């Protein structure tokens, strides 16, 4: 089961990276048509989600894996939405509120992630 999960995680993360870098080519290879227009940013958002999913699903034996995946997703989607907004080409009425929501969510998730990290022996010196 572990090998299957690793294979799936790597495959999804690789597909996500491809969607981030060359979304039009991925569309051509998977669907037979190049992606254009609004499909490009949608494909990149999907790519970010697949990268986060892949990273969250790589077995590491740590309780905060799902949290790590959501943190990575929220951070990357915040940055990408901000880039879209600053570029000005794809700006809908909910773009900046969505970017702000994800920025706040990233901060909250980062705080939760920091709390659930395992404590290292070098960090415990209060005895």
N, C-alpha and C positions, 0 to 999 in steps of 0.2 A: 504494500500500500504506500509506503514512504517513497519508493521510486516513482510510482504513478503520480503522486502529488508533486514531487520535484519536477517531473517531466511536464506536467500541466502548468505548473507555476512558471517555469522557464519559457514554455511556449507562449503563454499569455503575455508575459512581460516583454518577450521579443516582438510579438505582434504589436504591443503598445508602443514600443520604441519605434517600430517601423511606421506606425500611424502618426507619431509625432514628427518624424523626419521627412517621410515621403508619402503623405496620405493619398495623393492622387494615384501613385503607383500601386499602393495596396488595394485601392478601389478597383483599378484595372485588373490586377491579378486575381482578386477574390470575386468581383462582381461583373467583370468584363467591360466596365466603363470607368473612365477617369473621373475622379471627384473634382468638382468645380464649385465656385461660389460659396454659399453658406455651408456646404458639406465639408469644406476644409476645416473650419474651426470646430465643427461638431465631431469630425473624425479625430481631431487632436485632443478634445476633451475625453473622448472614448479611449484614446491612447493613454492618457494620464491615468484613467481609471484602471485600465488593464495592467499598467506598470505597478500601481499600488496594490492591486489584487495579487499579482504575481509575487511581489515582495512579501505580502502578508501571509501567503500560503507556503512559502519555503519553510519546511520544518526546521525549527531551531530549538524546540523544547522550552520556549519562554512564554509566559502567560500573557504578555502584552503584545503578541503578534498582530492581532486584529486591530488593536489600538495603533500600532506602528503603521499599518497599512492605511488606516483612516487619516493619520497625521500626515503621511506622505501625500496622499491624495489631496487633502485639504490645502496643504502648503502649495503644491504644484498648481492646483486649480486657481488658487488666489493669485499666484504670479501670472498665470496665463490669462485670466480674465482681466487683470490690470493691464497687461500688455495689449490685449485687444482694445480696451478702452482708450489707452493712450495713443494707439495707432489710429483710432477714429473711424476705421472702415466698417467694423461690425459692432455698433453700439446701439443696443435696444434699451428700452426704459428700465429694465430690471438688471442690466449688466453691472452697474456700480453697486446697487444694493446686494446683488449676489456676491460680488467681490468682497464687499464689506462683511457680509455674513460669514464667508469662508475665512476671512482674516481673523475674525473673532473666534470662530470655531477652531482655527489653527492654534491660537493662543491657549484656548481651553484644553485642547487635546495635548499640546506640548506640556502643559502643567500636569495633566494626568499621567502622561508618559514619564515625566521626571519623577513622579511619586512612585510609580510601579517598577522603576529600574531596580535590579538587584544591587544590594549594598556590597561593595568590595571590602575585603579585609583591611586594605590600606585606609579606607574611609572611616573605619571604626577604631578610634584611638582615644576614647573618652574614659577608659578604665583607669 
